[in-house]
Amino acid sequence: MKKKVICAMSGGVDSSVAAALLKKGGPAPEQVRYGVNFEVMGVFMKFWSESKEKGNRCCGEDSERRARQVAKILKIPFYVFNFEKEFKKRVVDYFLGESKAGLTPNPCVVCNKEIKFGLLLEKALALGADYVATGHYALKREIKNKKGPYGESLKATAKIKNYELLKSKDKKKDQSYFLWRLSQDQLKHILFPIGDYNKTQVRNLAKKFKLPVTDFKESQEICFIKTNIQDFLKRRLKSMKGPVIEQTNKGVEKIISRHDGLWFYTIGQRKGLGLAGGPYYVLDKDIKKNALMITKNGKDLFKKELKVKNVNWISGNTHRLPFKIRIKTRSQQALSGAVIAKKLPRGRYKIVFSKGERAVAPGQSAVFYSGRKLVGGGVIC
């Protein structure tokens, strides 16, 4: 009996090739792993947008048209799910709320947890599907445990299946960083068909399958923001002026300007400060004083430790501490050596870096790796 899979299709090359591999077979790693053929359905998700005419960057009319065309070529059913209200509430409002609090939120992490592998997965399972597939550059690996959650021995017929989340083959395109909030219950119903390919191979597969998506220009920006974050926030949040304070090497602080709102800045930012005599860097945000702290010394941006909250362990089980890891505090930063030193009150954890980490921004995700395996992650306090 064929397994049913709903493939999220955005009209881009990655999700289109993911759907093609599931439908047409071939060297798709997920098909080899599960040893089954799939009954594939394509789903296009509509998200919230400021402009009804222009639409969301990743799900406008042109994107829907391409996705529908690909589904027609693949001869698979195609549906449109309208998640505008849910997306606005769970993703956009979260982004605005965290920004207003002076934090640097990551809406893509929340969207993956709440929408793509939350709401879509719930709907897919309710419709009788076995899996949801996406065009993410990531890998899932099935492992079998011989022991139960409390260390008890299990018979061979009662082995517990768990899943590991791994980096993709393409190191530059790897998107595992954005998936750290996934649970075991979600992972067992998720497929990542292109995780064993690099971008060039994916484009070549699109040509092989004659899909009209090879020339489509991809966007790396937040999907619901049309121009830039600052312009978006100016339209949605009111101005709240406060002092810009320079911190010198001697520890002296002096007010040198005024800012319009802490939410327009992020830790480590250099461009767009509008200050003469620089370069200056955003060092910190003093929420109580509504003050933007800046420095001319780039070395001031390096931190020896941080604290994280809302920690999620992919395995579902906590790790013994201290625990040596590699860590990312932004999606585009290189991995750094660190140790999860100890657990703190209120479920928080203290992390100590081997050499120091640059521009650690509260609100961003700190993601933990061991080799290729994503161990877990948390939100930087």
SEMI-336592 format. One record per residue (C-alpha): residue number from 1; residue in three letters; x, y, z. Coordinates in steps of 0.2 Angstrom, whole numbers. Layout:
BEGIN
(pt NUM,"ala",(X,Y,Z))
...
END
This chain:
BEGIN
(pt 1,"met",(0,0,0))
(pt 2,"lys",(7,17,-5))
(pt 3,"lys",(11,30,8))
(pt 4,"lys",(2,46,6))
(pt 5,"val",(13,62,7))
(pt 6,"ile",(8,80,6))
(pt 7,"cys",(22,90,-2))
(pt 8,"ala",(23,109,2))
(pt 9,"met",(26,118,-14))
(pt 10,"ser",(31,136,-15))
(pt 11,"gly",(34,137,-34))
(pt 12,"gly",(53,137,-31))
(pt 13,"val",(66,124,-38))
(pt 14,"asp",(69,116,-21))
(pt 15,"ser",(51,111,-17))
(pt 16,"ser",(47,107,-35))
(pt 17,"val",(61,95,-36))
(pt 18,"ala",(56,87,-19))
(pt 19,"ala",(39,84,-26))
(pt 20,"ala",(46,77,-42))
(pt 21,"leu",(58,65,-33))
(pt 22,"leu",(43,58,-22))
(pt 23,"lys",(32,56,-38))
(pt 24,"lys",(45,49,-50))
(pt 25,"gly",(57,40,-39))
(pt 26,"gly",(75,38,-44))
(pt 27,"pro",(89,41,-31))
(pt 28,"ala",(79,51,-19))
(pt 29,"pro",(86,47,-2))
(pt 30,"glu",(70,46,7))
(pt 31,"gln",(63,33,-5))
(pt 32,"val",(78,22,-3))
(pt 33,"arg",(76,24,16))
(pt 34,"tyr",(58,20,17))
(pt 35,"gly",(58,8,3))
(pt 36,"val",(40,13,-3))
(pt 37,"asn",(32,23,-17))
(pt 38,"phe",(22,38,-13))
(pt 39,"glu",(5,44,-17))
(pt 40,"val",(9,63,-18))
(pt 41,"met",(-2,78,-16))
(pt 42,"gly",(5,96,-19))
(pt 43,"val",(-1,110,-7))
(pt 44,"phe",(2,128,-9))
(pt 45,"met",(1,138,7))
(pt 46,"lys",(-5,156,7))
(pt 47,"phe",(2,167,21))
(pt 48,"trp",(-1,184,27))
(pt 49,"ser",(5,200,18))
(pt 50,"glu",(4,218,21))
(pt 51,"ser",(-1,221,3))
(pt 52,"lys",(-16,211,-4))
(pt 53,"glu",(-11,217,-22))
(pt 54,"lys",(8,212,-21))
(pt 55,"gly",(6,197,-9))
(pt 56,"asn",(18,188,2))
(pt 57,"arg",(36,186,-5))
(pt 58,"cys",(35,167,-5))
(pt 59,"cys",(17,164,-9))
(pt 60,"gly",(11,177,-21))
(pt 61,"glu",(1,174,-37))
(pt 62,"asp",(17,170,-48))
(pt 63,"ser",(23,158,-35))
(pt 64,"glu",(6,149,-35))
(pt 65,"arg",(5,149,-54))
(pt 66,"arg",(22,140,-55))
(pt 67,"ala",(18,128,-41))
(pt 68,"arg",(2,123,-50))
(pt 69,"gln",(11,121,-66))
(pt 70,"val",(24,109,-59))
(pt 71,"ala",(10,99,-51))
(pt 72,"lys",(1,98,-68))
(pt 73,"ile",(18,92,-76))
(pt 74,"leu",(20,79,-62))
(pt 75,"lys",(2,74,-63))
(pt 76,"ile",(-2,76,-45))
(pt 77,"pro",(-17,83,-36))
(pt 78,"phe",(-14,102,-31))
(pt 79,"tyr",(-23,111,-17))
(pt 80,"val",(-21,128,-9))
(pt 81,"phe",(-22,130,10))
(pt 82,"asn",(-26,148,16))
(pt 83,"phe",(-16,150,32))
(pt 84,"glu",(-16,170,32))
(pt 85,"lys",(-24,172,49))
(pt 86,"glu",(-14,159,58))
(pt 87,"phe",(2,165,50))
(pt 88,"lys",(-2,183,55))
(pt 89,"lys",(-5,178,73))
(pt 90,"arg",(8,165,76))
(pt 91,"val",(23,172,66))
(pt 92,"val",(20,191,62))
(pt 93,"asp",(13,196,78))
(pt 94,"tyr",(27,186,87))
(pt 95,"phe",(40,195,77))
(pt 96,"leu",(32,212,81))
(pt 97,"gly",(30,208,99))
(pt 98,"glu",(48,202,101))
(pt 99,"ser",(55,217,91))
(pt 100,"lys",(45,229,102))
(pt 101,"ala",(53,221,117))
(pt 102,"gly",(70,225,110))
(pt 103,"leu",(75,208,105))
(pt 104,"thr",(80,201,88))
(pt 105,"pro",(67,187,84))
(pt 106,"asn",(69,173,71))
(pt 107,"pro",(52,171,62))
(pt 108,"cys",(58,157,51))
(pt 109,"val",(61,146,66))
(pt 110,"val",(43,150,72))
(pt 111,"cys",(35,147,55))
(pt 112,"asn",(43,130,53))
(pt 113,"lys",(37,125,71))
(pt 114,"glu",(20,132,70))
(pt 115,"ile",(15,133,52))
(pt 116,"lys",(24,121,40))
(pt 117,"phe",(27,107,53))
(pt 118,"gly",(13,112,64))
(pt 119,"leu",(-3,118,56))
(pt 120,"leu",(1,110,39))
(pt 121,"leu",(6,93,47))
(pt 122,"glu",(-10,93,58))
(pt 123,"lys",(-21,96,43))
(pt 124,"ala",(-11,83,33))
(pt 125,"leu",(-13,69,46))
(pt 126,"ala",(-32,74,48))
(pt 127,"leu",(-33,71,29))
(pt 128,"gly",(-26,54,30))
(pt 129,"ala",(-8,58,25))
(pt 130,"asp",(7,49,32))
(pt 131,"tyr",(20,62,29))
(pt 132,"val",(23,80,25))
(pt 133,"ala",(38,84,13))
(pt 134,"thr",(47,100,10))
(pt 135,"gly",(61,107,0))
(pt 136,"his",(72,110,16))
(pt 137,"tyr",(90,107,14))
(pt 138,"ala",(91,95,30))
(pt 139,"leu",(91,76,33))
(pt 140,"lys",(82,65,45))
(pt 141,"arg",(89,48,50))
(pt 142,"glu",(80,34,59))
(pt 143,"ile",(88,26,74))
(pt 144,"lys",(81,11,84))
(pt 145,"asn",(83,11,103))
(pt 146,"lys",(85,-5,112))
(pt 147,"lys",(81,3,129))
(pt 148,"gly",(65,13,134))
(pt 149,"pro",(64,31,140))
(pt 150,"tyr",(69,25,158))
(pt 151,"gly",(83,13,153))
(pt 152,"glu",(73,-3,153))
(pt 153,"ser",(77,-17,141))
(pt 154,"leu",(66,-19,126))
(pt 155,"lys",(63,-35,116))
(pt 156,"ala",(68,-34,98))
(pt 157,"thr",(50,-33,92))
(pt 158,"ala",(47,-18,103))
(pt 159,"lys",(61,-7,99))
(pt 160,"ile",(58,12,99))
(pt 161,"lys",(60,22,84))
(pt 162,"asn",(68,39,86))
(pt 163,"tyr",(74,51,73))
(pt 164,"glu",(90,62,72))
(pt 165,"leu",(90,78,62))
(pt 166,"leu",(106,81,52))
(pt 167,"lys",(114,94,41))
(pt 168,"ser",(111,93,23))
(pt 169,"lys",(124,88,10))
(pt 170,"asp",(125,105,4))
(pt 171,"lys",(134,115,18))
(pt 172,"lys",(131,132,11))
(pt 173,"lys",(112,129,9))
(pt 174,"asp",(110,119,25))
(pt 175,"gln",(94,124,34))
(pt 176,"ser",(94,113,49))
(pt 177,"tyr",(97,129,60))
(pt 178,"phe",(79,134,57))
(pt 179,"leu",(72,117,62))
(pt 180,"trp",(79,115,80))
(pt 181,"arg",(62,117,88))
(pt 182,"leu",(55,101,80))
(pt 183,"ser",(49,86,91))
(pt 184,"gln",(50,68,88))
(pt 185,"asp",(31,67,85))
(pt 186,"gln",(34,80,71))
(pt 187,"leu",(50,72,64))
(pt 188,"lys",(42,55,61))
(pt 189,"his",(30,62,49))
(pt 190,"ile",(42,73,40))
(pt 191,"leu",(52,70,24))
(pt 192,"phe",(67,80,17))
(pt 193,"pro",(69,73,-1))
(pt 194,"ile",(83,85,-7))
(pt 195,"gly",(94,84,9))
(pt 196,"asp",(106,72,1))
(pt 197,"tyr",(109,84,-14))
(pt 198,"asn",(118,100,-17))
(pt 199,"lys",(110,115,-26))
(pt 200,"thr",(118,112,-42))
(pt 201,"gln",(112,94,-42))
(pt 202,"val",(94,100,-38))
(pt 203,"arg",(94,112,-52))
(pt 204,"asn",(100,99,-64))
(pt 205,"leu",(86,87,-58))
(pt 206,"ala",(74,101,-61))
(pt 207,"lys",(80,102,-79))
(pt 208,"lys",(79,83,-81))
(pt 209,"phe",(61,83,-75))
(pt 210,"lys",(58,98,-86))
(pt 211,"leu",(51,109,-73))
(pt 212,"pro",(49,127,-77))
(pt 213,"val",(57,133,-61))
(pt 214,"thr",(76,133,-65))
(pt 215,"asp",(77,152,-69))
(pt 216,"phe",(67,158,-54))
(pt 217,"lys",(77,170,-43))
(pt 218,"glu",(76,165,-25))
(pt 219,"ser",(74,177,-10))
(pt 220,"gln",(84,175,6))
(pt 221,"glu",(74,188,15))
(pt 222,"ile",(59,186,27))
(pt 223,"cys",(45,182,17))
(pt 224,"phe",(32,194,23))
(pt 225,"ile",(44,209,22))
(pt 226,"lys",(44,218,5))
(pt 227,"thr",(58,230,7))
(pt 228,"asn",(68,229,23))
(pt 229,"ile",(65,225,42))
(pt 230,"gln",(68,244,47))
(pt 231,"asp",(54,250,35))
(pt 232,"phe",(42,236,40))
(pt 233,"leu",(44,240,58))
(pt 234,"lys",(42,259,55))
(pt 235,"arg",(25,255,47))
(pt 236,"arg",(20,244,62))
(pt 237,"leu",(28,251,78))
(pt 238,"lys",(28,268,84))
(pt 239,"ser",(43,279,87))
(pt 240,"met",(51,279,105))
(pt 241,"lys",(66,290,105))
(pt 242,"gly",(80,287,118))
(pt 243,"pro",(98,291,120))
(pt 244,"val",(113,283,110))
(pt 245,"ile",(127,280,122))
(pt 246,"glu",(145,277,117))
(pt 247,"gln",(155,265,128))
(pt 248,"thr",(174,269,127))
(pt 249,"asn",(188,257,130))
(pt 250,"lys",(191,266,147))
(pt 251,"gly",(173,262,152))
(pt 252,"val",(167,279,150))
(pt 253,"glu",(149,282,143))
(pt 254,"lys",(143,297,134))
(pt 255,"ile",(127,302,125))
(pt 256,"ile",(131,306,107))
(pt 257,"ser",(114,305,98))
(pt 258,"arg",(96,300,99))
(pt 259,"his",(88,284,92))
(pt 260,"asp",(70,282,86))
(pt 261,"gly",(66,265,94))
(pt 262,"leu",(77,251,100))
(pt 263,"trp",(68,239,88))
(pt 264,"phe",(76,247,73))
(pt 265,"tyr",(93,240,79))
(pt 266,"thr",(102,223,82))
(pt 267,"ile",(117,218,91))
(pt 268,"gly",(133,220,80))
(pt 269,"gln",(124,231,68))
(pt 270,"arg",(136,244,59))
(pt 271,"lys",(127,250,44))
(pt 272,"gly",(112,262,45))
(pt 273,"leu",(117,270,62))
(pt 274,"gly",(119,288,54))
(pt 275,"leu",(133,292,66))
(pt 276,"ala",(148,302,60))
(pt 277,"gly",(166,298,66))
(pt 278,"gly",(163,279,65))
(pt 279,"pro",(163,265,62))
(pt 280,"tyr",(151,262,77))
(pt 281,"tyr",(144,245,82))
(pt 282,"val",(128,241,92))
(pt 283,"leu",(134,234,108))
(pt 284,"asp",(118,232,118))
(pt 285,"lys",(101,238,122))
(pt 286,"asp",(96,244,139))
(pt 287,"ile",(78,241,139))
(pt 288,"lys",(75,250,156))
(pt 289,"lys",(83,266,151))
(pt 290,"asn",(78,264,133))
(pt 291,"ala",(96,267,128))
(pt 292,"leu",(106,261,113))
(pt 293,"met",(123,256,118))
(pt 294,"ile",(137,258,104))
(pt 295,"thr",(156,256,103))
(pt 296,"lys",(170,259,91))
(pt 297,"asn",(179,244,97))
(pt 298,"gly",(173,228,87))
(pt 299,"lys",(182,217,100))
(pt 300,"asp",(168,223,113))
(pt 301,"leu",(156,213,103))
(pt 302,"phe",(163,196,108))
(pt 303,"lys",(155,187,123))
(pt 304,"lys",(163,172,133))
(pt 305,"glu",(146,165,138))
(pt 306,"leu",(127,166,136))
(pt 307,"lys",(111,160,143))
(pt 308,"val",(97,151,133))
(pt 309,"lys",(79,148,137))
(pt 310,"asn",(65,137,129))
(pt 311,"val",(78,124,125))
(pt 312,"asn",(72,109,114))
(pt 313,"trp",(82,93,113))
(pt 314,"ile",(79,84,97))
(pt 315,"ser",(80,67,105))
(pt 316,"gly",(67,72,117))
(pt 317,"asn",(79,68,132))
(pt 318,"thr",(90,80,141))
(pt 319,"his",(109,78,140))
(pt 320,"arg",(121,75,155))
(pt 321,"leu",(131,91,158))
(pt 322,"pro",(143,98,155))
(pt 323,"phe",(141,94,137))
(pt 324,"lys",(153,99,123))
(pt 325,"ile",(145,105,107))
(pt 326,"arg",(147,116,92))
(pt 327,"ile",(135,131,91))
(pt 328,"lys",(128,143,79))
(pt 329,"thr",(120,159,86))
(pt 330,"arg",(115,166,69))
(pt 331,"ser",(111,156,53))
(pt 332,"gln",(125,163,43))
(pt 333,"gln",(138,162,56))
(pt 334,"ala",(151,148,57))
(pt 335,"leu",(150,135,70))
(pt 336,"ser",(160,139,86))
(pt 337,"gly",(166,127,100))
(pt 338,"ala",(157,128,117))
(pt 339,"val",(151,119,132))
(pt 340,"ile",(133,118,139))
(pt 341,"ala",(140,121,157))
(pt 342,"lys",(125,119,168))
(pt 343,"lys",(106,120,170))
(pt 344,"leu",(100,136,178))
(pt 345,"pro",(83,140,187))
(pt 346,"arg",(67,142,176))
(pt 347,"gly",(74,129,163))
(pt 348,"arg",(88,140,157))
(pt 349,"tyr",(105,134,152))
(pt 350,"lys",(123,142,153))
(pt 351,"ile",(134,140,138))
(pt 352,"val",(153,145,138))
(pt 353,"phe",(162,148,122))
(pt 354,"ser",(179,141,119))
(pt 355,"lys",(185,157,110))
(pt 356,"gly",(171,169,112))
(pt 357,"glu",(156,173,100))
(pt 358,"arg",(153,189,91))
(pt 359,"ala",(137,199,91))
(pt 360,"val",(126,188,102))
(pt 361,"ala",(109,195,100))
(pt 362,"pro",(95,191,113))
(pt 363,"gly",(80,183,104))
(pt 364,"gln",(90,174,91))
(pt 365,"ser",(92,155,91))
(pt 366,"ala",(107,147,98))
(pt 367,"val",(108,129,89))
(pt 368,"phe",(118,115,96))
(pt 369,"tyr",(127,102,85))
(pt 370,"ser",(138,87,87))
(pt 371,"gly",(146,83,71))
(pt 372,"arg",(133,83,58))
(pt 373,"lys",(119,80,70))
(pt 374,"leu",(108,94,77))
(pt 375,"val",(107,91,95))
(pt 376,"gly",(95,105,100))
(pt 377,"gly",(93,123,103))
(pt 378,"gly",(86,137,113))
(pt 379,"val",(82,156,112))
(pt 380,"ile",(96,168,118))
(pt 381,"cys",(91,177,134))
END
